[in-house]
Amino acid sequence: MSLQAALDALADPMRRRIVRELASVPDWTRPCGTFHDLPIAKSTLSHHFAVLRNVGLLEQRDEGSRRLNRLRRPEFDARFPGLLPLVLGEEENSPAP
């Protein structure tokens, strides 16, 4: 995975919000279906999950009828030190520059 791909994935505010929400819970405890509070269509949410998976930031596993998520924080931090803490420290409603 390239730095550009990681930056492109994290450029979207909705994906950053997903990352922040996953970082706030233990691994494998947040199913995809619990992100219904996001103001986007289910198909768009699926696309965002796919983008995050493709850059190696998210891992998913099926458990029964649920798809659980894990933020691949250690792996991502090893590849791009300091990038994830910037995303996690971002204020959700901070104004765009």
SENU-941935 format. One record per residue (C-alpha): residue number from 1; residue in one letter; x, y, z. Coordinates in steps of 0.5 Angstrom, whole numbers, always signed. Example, Ala and Ser with C-alpha at 12.3 -4.5 7.8 and 13.67 -1.06 7.14 Angstrom:
! SENU-941935
<node num="1" residuo="a" px="+25" py="-9" pz="+16"/>
<node num="2" residuo="s" px="+27" py="-2" pz="+14"/>
! end
This chain:
! SENU-941935
<node num="1" residuo="m" px="+0" py="+0" pz="+0"/>
<node num="2" residuo="s" px="+3" py="+7" pz="-2"/>
<node num="3" residuo="l" px="+2" py="+13" pz="+2"/>
<node num="4" residuo="q" px="-2" py="+16" pz="-3"/>
<node num="5" residuo="a" px="-7" py="+11" pz="-3"/>
<node num="6" residuo="a" px="-7" py="+12" pz="+5"/>
<node num="7" residuo="l" px="-8" py="+19" pz="+4"/>
<node num="8" residuo="d" px="-14" py="+18" pz="-1"/>
<node num="9" residuo="a" px="-17" py="+13" pz="+3"/>
<node num="10" residuo="l" px="-17" py="+18" pz="+9"/>
<node num="11" residuo="a" px="-19" py="+24" pz="+5"/>
<node num="12" residuo="d" px="-26" py="+23" pz="+6"/>
<node num="13" residuo="p" px="-29" py="+26" pz="+12"/>
<node num="14" residuo="m" px="-34" py="+20" pz="+13"/>
<node num="15" residuo="r" px="-28" py="+15" pz="+13"/>
<node num="16" residuo="r" px="-25" py="+19" pz="+18"/>
<node num="17" residuo="r" px="-31" py="+18" pz="+22"/>
<node num="18" residuo="i" px="-31" py="+11" pz="+21"/>
<node num="19" residuo="v" px="-24" py="+10" pz="+23"/>
<node num="20" residuo="r" px="-25" py="+14" pz="+29"/>
<node num="21" residuo="e" px="-31" py="+10" pz="+31"/>
<node num="22" residuo="l" px="-28" py="+4" pz="+31"/>
<node num="23" residuo="a" px="-22" py="+6" pz="+35"/>
<node num="24" residuo="s" px="-26" py="+8" pz="+40"/>
<node num="25" residuo="v" px="-29" py="+1" pz="+41"/>
<node num="26" residuo="p" px="-25" py="-6" pz="+43"/>
<node num="27" residuo="d" px="-23" py="-10" pz="+36"/>
<node num="28" residuo="w" px="-29" py="-14" pz="+33"/>
<node num="29" residuo="t" px="-34" py="-11" pz="+37"/>
<node num="30" residuo="r" px="-37" py="-6" pz="+32"/>
<node num="31" residuo="p" px="-41" py="-10" pz="+27"/>
<node num="32" residuo="c" px="-43" py="-6" pz="+20"/>
<node num="33" residuo="g" px="-50" py="-6" pz="+22"/>
<node num="34" residuo="t" px="-49" py="-1" pz="+28"/>
<node num="35" residuo="f" px="-46" py="+5" pz="+23"/>
<node num="36" residuo="h" px="-54" py="+7" pz="+22"/>
<node num="37" residuo="d" px="-53" py="+13" pz="+25"/>
<node num="38" residuo="l" px="-48" py="+16" pz="+19"/>
<node num="39" residuo="p" px="-52" py="+20" pz="+14"/>
<node num="40" residuo="i" px="-51" py="+16" pz="+8"/>
<node num="41" residuo="a" px="-54" py="+10" pz="+4"/>
<node num="42" residuo="k" px="-52" py="+3" pz="+6"/>
<node num="43" residuo="s" px="-49" py="+2" pz="-1"/>
<node num="44" residuo="t" px="-44" py="+8" pz="+0"/>
<node num="45" residuo="l" px="-43" py="+5" pz="+7"/>
<node num="46" residuo="s" px="-41" py="-1" pz="+4"/>
<node num="47" residuo="h" px="-36" py="+3" pz="-1"/>
<node num="48" residuo="h" px="-33" py="+6" pz="+5"/>
<node num="49" residuo="f" px="-31" py="+0" pz="+8"/>
<node num="50" residuo="a" px="-28" py="-3" pz="+2"/>
<node num="51" residuo="v" px="-24" py="+3" pz="+1"/>
<node num="52" residuo="l" px="-21" py="+2" pz="+8"/>
<node num="53" residuo="r" px="-20" py="-5" pz="+7"/>
<node num="54" residuo="n" px="-16" py="-4" pz="+1"/>
<node num="55" residuo="v" px="-11" py="+0" pz="+4"/>
<node num="56" residuo="g" px="-10" py="-4" pz="+10"/>
<node num="57" residuo="l" px="-14" py="+0" pz="+15"/>
<node num="58" residuo="l" px="-19" py="-4" pz="+17"/>
<node num="59" residuo="e" px="-20" py="-12" pz="+17"/>
<node num="60" residuo="q" px="-27" py="-15" pz="+17"/>
<node num="61" residuo="r" px="-30" py="-22" pz="+19"/>
<node num="62" residuo="d" px="-36" py="-25" pz="+19"/>
<node num="63" residuo="e" px="-39" py="-28" pz="+25"/>
<node num="64" residuo="g" px="-46" py="-31" pz="+24"/>
<node num="65" residuo="s" px="-50" py="-26" pz="+20"/>
<node num="66" residuo="r" px="-46" py="-20" pz="+23"/>
<node num="67" residuo="r" px="-40" py="-17" pz="+20"/>
<node num="68" residuo="l" px="-35" py="-15" pz="+25"/>
<node num="69" residuo="n" px="-29" py="-10" pz="+24"/>
<node num="70" residuo="r" px="-22" py="-9" pz="+27"/>
<node num="71" residuo="l" px="-18" py="-3" pz="+26"/>
<node num="72" residuo="r" px="-11" py="-5" pz="+24"/>
<node num="73" residuo="r" px="-8" py="+0" pz="+28"/>
<node num="74" residuo="p" px="-1" py="-3" pz="+30"/>
<node num="75" residuo="e" px="+0" py="-5" pz="+22"/>
<node num="76" residuo="f" px="-2" py="+2" pz="+20"/>
<node num="77" residuo="d" px="+2" py="+5" pz="+25"/>
<node num="78" residuo="a" px="+8" py="+1" pz="+23"/>
<node num="79" residuo="r" px="+7" py="+3" pz="+16"/>
<node num="80" residuo="f" px="+5" py="+10" pz="+17"/>
<node num="81" residuo="p" px="+8" py="+13" pz="+24"/>
<node num="82" residuo="g" px="+4" py="+19" pz="+26"/>
<node num="83" residuo="l" px="-2" py="+19" pz="+21"/>
<node num="84" residuo="l" px="-7" py="+15" pz="+25"/>
<node num="85" residuo="p" px="-6" py="+19" pz="+31"/>
<node num="86" residuo="l" px="-7" py="+25" pz="+27"/>
<node num="87" residuo="v" px="-14" py="+23" pz="+24"/>
<node num="88" residuo="l" px="-16" py="+20" pz="+31"/>
<node num="89" residuo="g" px="-14" py="+27" pz="+34"/>
<node num="90" residuo="e" px="-18" py="+31" pz="+29"/>
<node num="91" residuo="e" px="-24" py="+34" pz="+32"/>
<node num="92" residuo="e" px="-30" py="+32" pz="+28"/>
<node num="93" residuo="n" px="-33" py="+38" pz="+26"/>
<node num="94" residuo="s" px="-27" py="+42" pz="+25"/>
<node num="95" residuo="p" px="-27" py="+47" pz="+20"/>
<node num="96" residuo="a" px="-24" py="+46" pz="+13"/>
<node num="97" residuo="p" px="-18" py="+50" pz="+12"/>
! end
